Amino acid sequence: MKKSFYISGMGLLLLALAGCTSNYVMTTKSGQTIVTEGKPQLDKETGMTSYVDQDGNTREINSSDVAQLIKDN
């Protein structure tokens, strides 16, 4: 019985960790640093990159203004 409880607990822990999103750090060509929740998405048609900021707001930036994108550990 303890073994099945332990395995169930580990399974729930893995599901919880899988649901977490990674943060990314975008640096603009002007030197601004933007921390995003989840990976920013590039819209090839408009040339804009959309992202969710730390306050949960969806924002867009011109992709040509982005100098660097790094996944935050």
C-alpha positions in Angstrom: 0.0 0.0 0.0 2.8 2.4 0.8 4.5 1.7 -2.5 1.4 2.6 -4.5 1.0 5.8 -2.5 4.6 6.7 -3.1 4.3 6.0 -6.9 1.1 8.1 -7.0 2.7 11.0 -5.2 5.7 10.9 -7.6 3.3 10.9 -10.6 1.5 14.0 -9.2 4.8 15.7 -8.6 5.9 15.1 -12.2 2.6 16.4 -13.6 3.0 19.6 -11.5 6.5 20.2 -12.8 5.5 19.6 -16.4 2.9 22.3 -16.1 5.5 24.9 -15.2 6.5 27.3 -17.9 10.0 28.6 -18.4 10.9 32.2 -18.3 12.9 33.9 -21.1 15.0 37.0 -21.1 14.8 39.2 -24.2 17.4 41.9 -24.7 16.5 44.6 -27.2 19.0 46.4 -29.4 18.5 49.6 -27.3 19.6 47.6 -24.2 16.3 47.0 -22.5 15.9 43.7 -20.7 12.4 42.0 -20.8 11.6 38.9 -18.7 8.8 36.9 -20.3 6.6 34.1 -18.9 6.9 31.3 -21.4 8.5 31.4 -24.8 7.8 34.5 -27.0 6.0 33.7 -30.2 7.1 35.1 -33.6 4.4 36.1 -36.1 6.2 35.9 -39.5 3.4 37.8 -41.3 3.5 40.9 -39.1 7.2 40.7 -38.0 6.1 41.1 -34.4 7.0 39.0 -31.4 4.3 38.5 -28.8 5.0 37.6 -25.2 3.5 37.6 -21.7 5.2 39.9 -19.3 5.8 39.3 -15.6 2.4 40.9 -14.7 0.5 38.6 -17.0 -0.1 41.2 -19.8 0.3 40.2 -23.4 2.6 42.5 -25.3 4.2 42.8 -28.7 7.6 44.0 -29.9 9.0 44.4 -33.4 11.2 41.3 -34.0 13.9 43.4 -35.6 14.3 45.2 -32.2 15.2 41.9 -30.4 18.9 41.4 -30.1 18.9 38.3 -27.9 16.6 35.7 -26.4 17.8 33.4 -23.6 15.9 30.8 -21.6 16.1 31.6 -17.9 16.9 28.7 -15.7 
